[in-house]
Amino acid sequence: MHRLNARQWGLVAIVAAGPFVLAFLLGAAAPELLEPVLGTPLGGLSWLLATLLGITGGALFARILAALQRPRIQASPTLRLVGTLGGAGMVVGLCIVPAVALLLAGPTWAMHLGRESLPAPHALRSLRGSAVELLGQARRAFPHRLPLSQLLLPGPR
């Protein structure tokens, strides 16, 4: 990647910093978005993952631009244009769009989960108890489809 010129490194930096800058602008425009992001692990993780996707997109774009520096590709303006647009489209589709979706969905998920009441740990049942209950419900709903349920669950037959 040492063959990239300053303009190309600038493009890579724009792609890599895009989600981080968008997160900063979202926080400045809507400060109520920062509370679920900074106050919950899910919100913070979504913005961190979005920033990492942006950096990954920048690295991928740098690699694509370096591959476009081959003499055969440089000789053809059409190949350069198609390669640059195709590489940029791939980076945007694979990294930038998911990063923006995470930036917008993270605070929403955090606020939604914050409003739901989670069950208390002592109220949780064991995995085996839940499995036995689900098998019992399935046996009652579909007795002809679960012939082995007679062997698995105690109870009326």
Order of alpha helices (4+ residues) and beta strands (2+ residues): alpha-alpha-alpha-alpha-alpha-alpha-alpha-alpha
